[in-house]
């Protein structure tokens, strides 16, 4: 990743922010951490829905050379969240040198190698109809397992009950993409994206939905990665803001699903989900 892209990205997302704490909140939210900012006290904390290991990773990021010290295999899977949680009810934001361009470049440069054998086969269940129908909350995902510029979008989809894996921020001219756990998650995500998110946001990039591999590819028409990453942030932030609305729609959907939905072809399933989204939006 070119340092100039990261510099311009940081400058844009922190524009009009006053003080180190508020800039920290914007930068580390963009990096994928689920944070809460109390604007009356200027206290930043990890949200309760963070993965148990996110605190340890956040702690490691105090050191600009964290990549040499915080090591381990990337799971890219649903993993145990019962680990003892490192509490961050009040993050000392001054310990993070966010004004150092070298530090922010390192923070947003962490390409994770694609390796299908990282897939934990226990998560195969997350693509099943019974899982999609029965669960509206996906277990938290480790920030450590996500590439920096796609992390917040993955986490936001997860918070809305949509399960993904093997997502990529885009490299060497290739688009970024989100890959979903099966056709049900992909169809539901596409339905809410096209009938809710796209109608609320002025999007500049191409969001292309593929049925054969359950993927959404995200590409800047001009090949501008800064434009791409800023739009990904915009969509992720919108999902975070409307998390309750999206979760409510998923909660309304689940009891209506039958075996007829289970056996639908992808196009028919998508059309059905889109009708539900329109109905739920009118009800809300």
CORHU-V375264 format. One record per run of one state. SS is the DSSP state (H for helix, E for strand, - for the rest). FROM is the first residue (numbers start at 1). TO is the last residue. Records with the same first field share a line. If there is no record, write none. Layout:
SS=FROM-TO, FROM-TO
This chain:
-=1-2, 14-19, 31-34, 39-42, 47-53, 61-65, 69-92, 96-100, 108-115, 119-120, 128-128, 135-142, 146-147, 160-163, 165-167, 169-175, 181-181, 201-205, 211-214, 220-224, 242-242, 255-258, 263-265, 284-284
H=3-13, 20-30, 54-60, 66-68, 93-95, 101-107, 116-118, 121-127, 129-134, 143-145, 148-159, 182-200, 225-241, 243-254, 259-262, 266-283
E=35-38, 43-46, 164-164, 168-168, 176-180, 206-210, 215-219
